[in-house]
Amino acid sequence: MLKLFITLFLIPVGLFAQQSDLFLFDIHKFSDRLDVSNPRLLSGFNPGGYTNQPHFLDLFTMVVSAGRVPSSIETDIYQLNIRNDQLIRVTKTPDREYSPMSGPDRDHVSCVLVDGDDQEKQILWSYPLDRSHGGKAILKDITKVGYYCWIDRRQVAVFEVGDPSQLFICNIADGTKKFISSKVGRCLKKLPDGSLAFVHKISEEYWFIKKVHPETHSIDVVKKTLPGSEDFEVMRDGTILMAKESKIYALGPSEGSQWVEVADLEPAGLQAISRLAYNGVNLLAVVNDRQ
């Protein structure tokens, strides 16, 4: 277990959220086989709480959204340095921060900020990693951001909350946005070819991973998801990882590939895997939702 110590401030105002634990695994590819091993708990600093939405800033540093549950939650951003066993609290605000990830430059972390005064207002926000100031809004006129993914320095894909949910590609320079699809899932990932992968929930039975090309906005079907699963991660060679219950499956980058089970993490105590994050080389962060 990482030796990460910090005092969490308990704030009674917030949002109910599910308990979740964060684990780290080694992941190695041998020819056509993936090996997932060596589990370590990363969320020991927040026992029984919500530790979720991991994102690697570099090979050994990640950011997460964390808070206390189950009665209420006030989430903030934490930075974990795996190599040095260090934990830094990036934010301590009356707002709630979710989905932290690298911004267009490496000096900032972006996130979805839920306004503490107006719970209906969800903004794409940017904080400096050196905590020198309180940050600023990236897209001031878009206030229903649920999830997002950076495509390049000027384009960001945005999941807008609604019934149905909608996916747009937004230009942060001029604030314009292009509609891509409705009925989308929460997971948005950039593929090695520069396209954006997302889940299209056509119906209860038919969920498909699709990819949109940001220049032409053309959409291709990649593969039907595992039943009921919407979270996935993309490896450097284009292999897609997706979990169902305690198992992780891989979909190879070549045409005609099928989902293949690569690991069963139940022996490590994981039974409800959701989000995944890959450092690009040899580490896989895994969120396990407590049932």
C-alpha positions, 0 to 999 in steps of 0.5 A: 500500500502506498504510504499516503497521509493527509487530513481530510476536512469533513464538510457537511454540505454536498452530494451523495456519491457511491463509495469507491476504492482506487487500485494500481496494477502493473500491466505488461503486454507480451506478444498478443497477451496482456498480464495484469498483476501486483495490486496496490491500494491507492485510496488508503488516505480516504477510507470508506470514501469516494476516490474516483476518476483517475487520470495520469499526468505523467508516468508516475503522477495521477490526479483523482477526485476524492471526498467523504461518503456516504451521507454527503460529499464535497469532492476536491482534486488530489495529486498522487505521486506513485514513485515518491509516495506523496499526496498533494491536495490541489483544491479545497473549495466549497465547489465540487470538482470532478474528472480532473485531467491534464489541461491544454498545457502541463501547468494546469489541471482541468475539471468539471466544477459543480458550483457550490451556490448553484447545483445546476451549474457545471462548468469546465474549469482550469486550476494551476497545479502550483495552486497560485490562484483559484483558476478560471472557466474554460467555456463560460457559456456551457454550464451543463458539462458532465464529462469531457476529453481534450482532443488538442489545444483548441478542441475539447469534446464535451458531454452535456447533461440532459435527456438525452445526453449530447456530445459536442466538439467545442472550440475553446478559442471562439466558444463554438460547438459542433453537435456529434451525437445524442445518447452518449455514455460518460467515457470519452477517450482520445485514440492514437490516430487522433479521433475521439472514442465514445459510447453510443447508447442506442437502446438498453440492449445496444451500446456501441463504442464509436469514434468521431474524426475531429476534422471531418466529424465522420463517425465509425463504429468500433465495437459493441460494448460488453453488456452494461459496461460504458467505461473504457481505456485506450492503450498506446497501440490502440487496444481498448480495455473495458471491465465487467464486474471483476474482469478486464477485457481487451479489444485489439486494434486490428479490424475484426478483433473480439473482446478477450478476457485478460484478467479476473481481479476478484482475488484482489477484492475487486467485484465492480470495476468501473473507470480505468486509467493507463499511464501509457507504459506499464501501470493501470489504475482501476476504480472498484465501486463498493456494492 
